Structure formats: structure tokens, C-alpha cells
Amino acid sequence: MKIKLVRPPVIMSFPANIRMPYGMGVLTAALRQGGVEVDQDDLFVKVREHNKTAGPFSGKVINLGLMTFHKDLAGLAIETGLADARLAGLTEQIWALTPWAGYGVVGFSLHCISEFRFALLLAEKLKAE
């Protein structure tokens, strides 16, 4: 079985990049020692790199702030499974940053509420695929 471990994007109100997903690395090492094929992906880094490459005026920037400005909407989308077009679009943009096919298990490394919300939106999409 092939496993993918993912760190979701983070909405930063403080330097979140200093909080590395330590547990994900430990789990990956243990699984690999057991002969399991494991891939890791850090969507926090991929979103930042994407936005730097795209540039602020390109119209292609992934706006993680939608989850901040629409907290009630994000919570409702997660609780009911009814994401509005803005959150669906945001999920699609993040989804496109990494391959998802071919994994028997996908796990998320979570440290804060914004990572939890993004993980739920991505998991909902993964389930639908």
C-alpha cells in the first residue's frame, strides 16, 4: 500500500513556518522502516511558492484569506458539506498543487484550526473523487 502524508496550508497570524510538521517525519520514518511506501507533501510551502511565482497581480494567487474572512461560511461548509463557490475554487487551487491518485491512505498533519479546516475541505474532495 502507498501512503501520502500532507501538511495543509496555514493561515498565518504569526510565523507558522517555524512550526515544522515533526510528527509527520517521525511517522514517515517508522513506516518506511516497516517497508511501506510513503510520500510527504507540504502544501503550506507549495502555496507560498506558487504565490511567489504567480506574482500579486497575476490573478492566479491562492487567497488563503477566504478561510479567515468567511469563518462562519467555512464552518458551515465543513459541517454540512456544502462549500460555496469561493471555497470550492480555493479547494481546487490547493488540490492542483499535488498528485492525489494512487494512494491507499492519505493522512493530514494538523497543528491549528486553519490546517484542520483545509484538511476537511481536501478530504471532502478526496472522498468525492
Salt bridges, closest charged atoms under 4 A:
GLU37 OE2 - LYS2 NZ 3.91
ASP39 OD2 - LYS2 NZ 3.95
ASP41 OD2 - LYS4 NZ 3.53
ASP41 OD1 - LYS46 NZ 3.11
ASP42 OD2 - ARG7 NH1 3.35
GLU49 OE2 - LYS52 NZ 3.30
ASP84 OD2 - ARG86 NH2 2.55
GLU92 OE2 - LYS125 NZ 3.02
GLU115 OE2 - ARG7 NE 3.45
GLU115 OE1 - HIS111 ND1 3.65
GLU129 OE2 - LYS125 NZ 2.64
